[in-house]
Amino acid sequence: MNLGLIGLGKMGGNMRERLRRAGHTVIGYDRDPDVSDVGSLAVLVAQLTGPRVVWVMVPAGGPTQAVIDELAGLLSPGDIVVDGGNSRWTDDEQHAAQLGARGIGFVDAGVSGGVWGLQNGYALMVGGDKEHVARVQPVFDSLKPEGAFGFVHAGRVGAGHFAKMVHNGIEYAMMQAYAEGWELLEAADSVTDVREVFRSWQEGTVIRSWLLDLAVNALTDDERLEKLKGYAADSGEGRWTVEAAIDHAVPLPAITASLFARFASRQDDSPQMKMIAALRKQFGGHAVEIADGGN
C-alpha cells in the first residue's frame, strides 16, 4: 500500500520503518525536518495515489484536531484517515462526523507496543466501518505481531480508542501491584536480594508478564532505582477510564487506586513511583525525573 504517516516520534518513526520493511510505500511528515520525508501535509497528500490512506500519530486533543482540520481540506471523497494516537473515544465520533461530511472515511486505532513495536509488532484495537477497516487491513497486518493475536476490530468508531483506554487502565493497576510488592520486599530486613526475587518470578509463576520482565530490566540497570525520583506522570487515559467507569456504573477499585497513587507521587518522593517511572521508561520511552545525584 501507499500510506501517509503524520507524526514520526518514538512510535510513529518505528511504525514507518516496520511498514517499509514489509514492502509498503510510506511517506512521512513531521514538524522536525530532520526526520520528515516532505515539507508539508499538502505535499504528503499530493504524493499519495488515490484513494488515499493517511495515518495520524500526534498527541491527542488540539494537535490531532489541527491535523484533522487540515486533512479535511486536502483529502478527497473516498480517502481514509486513521487516528493511531491516544485520542479520547468521544473525539473520534466528532472526527468521523467532520470527515464523513466530506465523504472521507475515519478509523480509530488504539496502538500498544511502545518503543519495542518495531521489533515485536504493535497490538492494534480499531474502530470504524467494516469497509474502511478492510481498506487499511494490509497495514494492520504488517504492524501487528506475528501469529493469530494482536489485532481486533473492536466495533464502531470510537471502539478502538475505548479499548486502548481500558488496556491502559489495566496497565496502571498491574504496574501499581508490582511497585507495591517491590517496595514491601525492599522494606523487609529478611529479604537481601529483591532484584533476584523479581527475576525468579519470570518463569513458572502466575504473575509472570512482559511488565515483570521490564521491571527486571530496570532493576538490572539500577538495582534500587536510586537514580529516579518517585514521580510518575499520567497520560490522561487512566483518568478517562475512571470517568467511563462512573458513567457506566462499573466499579474499578484497583484501577482507580492506581491512578490516585500517581497523584500522590507528586506530593513526595514515593518509592513505589520509582518503579512505575522505571516501567514507563522501559516500555514506552517516557521521560523520567532524575534524583539528585543520579546519572
N, C-alpha and C positions, 0 to 999 in steps of 0.2 A: 504493500500500500504506500501511497504518498500521504504524509502526515505533517501538519504544522504543530509545533510544540512550543508553547509560550511559558517561559519560566524555566531557567536552566540552573537552578540552585542545587542543593545537596541531592535531592531526589530527581528533579527534572533532568539534570545533566546526565545522571546514570541511566535514567529511562531512555534518553536519546541514544546512548551508547548501546544499551541492550537491544533496542529495536533495530538499530543499524546492523548489529551482529546477526540479527535474524533475517536480514535481507530487505528491510523496509527502507524507503527513502524518507528521511526526516529532515525538515527544515526548521531550525530552532531560532527563537527570538528571545533575547534577554536585554534588560537595560544595561547590562555590563557588556560593552562591545568586545571585550576580550574573549567571551565565550559564545557570543551571538553569531549566527550564520548570516543574518540580514540586519539591515539598519532600522527597520520599522515593521509594524504589523501590516501595513499596506503592501510592502514588498513581499512579506511572507505569503499573504493571501494571493498575490499576483503570480507567485511562482508555483502554487499548487494547481494541480489539474482537477477539474470538477467531475462529479460532485465532491466537494472538499470535506475533509475532517480536520478539525483544529482542536488540540488538547491543551487545556489551560492548567498550569501548575503554579499559581501565585497565591499569596496569602489570602485568607478568607476576608469577607467584608468589603471595604472600599476598594482595595486593589483588584479583586475579582470583578466587582461591579464595573469598574472603569474599563477593564478589558472586554467584558460582555457588551458594554455600550459601544465601544469602538468596533468590535466584530459585527455587531448588528448592522452597522452602516457599510461594512466592507464585503460581507458574505452574500450569497445568493440563495434563492429558494432551492431546497434540496440538499444544502450543505448541513453539516452537523457540528455542534460544539460539545466537547466533553469537558466537564469540570472535574479534574482529578485532585483538587486541593481539599482542604478540610472545611468546606463551606457548611453552614447550617442548612438542614434539610428544607426549612421554610424559604430560604433564599433560592434554592433550586426551583421551587414551584414558581417563584416570580420570574426567574431567568428563563424557564421553559415557556412561560406565557409571553414574555417580551420577545424572545426569538421566534416563537411559533407564529406570532402575528405577522412575521416577515417570511414565513414558510421555511424557517431554519429549525432543524431538529436539535434536541438537547438531551444529553445523557449525563447523569451524575455518577462519579466513580470514587468510592472510598478506597484509598490505596494504603496498604500497610507493607512495610519491608525496610523502611529507613535506609541507612547508608549501606546495608547489606543486600539490597534488592538487585543490584547489578549482578552479583554472583549467584544469589539464591532464588531470585524471582520475587514478584510482588503479589501479595494476596489482594484480590480485587473484588469489591462489592459494588454492583452497579444498579442503577435505577433508570427507567425510561421505557419508551415504547419498544416492542419486540423488534420492529423493523429497523429502528435506529440502532439498537444494541447489535443486531445481526450485521449491520454495515461495519461496525467497529470491531467485530469479533476477531478478525485476524490480528489486530493489535493486542487485544486482551490475551489471546492465546500465546503471543510472543512474550508478553510481560509476566504472565503468571508462572509459578514454579512448574517444573516438570511433574507429570503424574495427573491423577484424577481430580485433585483438590486444588484450591487456591483461587477459584473463580465462582461467583454466583450472580445470577440476575435476580436481585432480591425483590424486585417489584416495580411499581410505577415510579415516576420522577420523585426524587427525594429519598427513596428507599435505600439507595446505596450509601448516602451520607448518614442516614439514620443508623444503618447497620454499623458503619465505621465508628459512629459516635458511641454506640453501645460497646463495641470492641474496645475502644479507648477507656471507657468507664471500667470495664473488667480489668484492663491493664493497670489502671490506677490501683485497684484493690489488690491485685496479685503482687505488684511491686511493694505496696504497703506491708503486706504479710511477710514478704522476705525481709524487708527492712526492720520490722519489729522483731522478728526472730533473730536477725543478726545482732541487733542492739542487746537483746537479752543474753545471747551467748557471750558477747563481749563483757557483759556485766558480771558473769559468773566466774568466781575465782577458780573453780574446779576445771573449767574449760581452758586449755592452754593453747589451742591452735584452731581458732574459729574458721580461718580460711580453709583448712583441710576438712573441717566438718562440712562446710558448704560443698567442697569438692566431692566428698564421699556420697553426697545426695544425688550426684549426677547420673548414677546408674542404679537401677533396681528399686528406687523409691517412688511413692505415689505423687511426690511433689516435684519430680524432675521436669524441666521445661527449658525452653530456649532462654527465658529470662534468668533462670538459675545459672545456665552456662555463662551468660553475660555478667552475672554477679561474680562468678568465679574469675572471669577475665578482669573485672575491675579490682578485685581483691589481690589478684596476682600483680597488677600494676602498682597498687598502693594498699598494702595489707590491712591497714586500719583506716583507710580513707582520710588520712590526716591532711592531705593536700586540698581537700574540698571544704567549702563552707556548707553547713547544714541548711541549705536553702534550695527549694525546688519550685520552679515556676509551674503554672498550669496553662495549657494551650487554649482553654475555653471549652473543649469538648466534655471535660468532666462536669463542668457547670451545666452544660446543655443536657447531659444525661440525667442529672438530678432534677432539673426543671421538667424534663419529659416524664420522669417518674411521678412527679407531683401531678402533672396534667392527666396522667393515666391511672393515678391512684395505685401505683406499683411500689411496694416497699423495697428500697435499696439501701439497707443499713451499712453494708460493708463498703460499697462504692461511695456513699455519702460521707462516711467517716474518713475514707482515704483522701477525699477532696478537702475536707476540713483540716486534716493533718498537714496538708500542704500550706494552707493558710497559716497554721500555727508556726510553720518553719520560718515565716517572715518576722516572727517576734523574738526568736532566739536561735542559737546555733544548735539545731537539732541533730543528734547522732543518726536517727533514722533517715532524715532527709539527705544526709551524705550518701547513703545507699541509693535512695531514689534518684538523686542527681547523677550518681555514677551510672546507674542503669539507663537513664535517659540519654546520657552521653554515649553509652555503648551502642544502643540500638538505633538512635536517631541522630547522633552527632550534635545534640542540643548543647547550647552553651552552659557552662558551669561557672560558679563563683569560686575563686581560689582562696583558700585560707591564708591568713598572714603567715609568711614563711614558707608557703607551698611553692612548688615549681611547676 
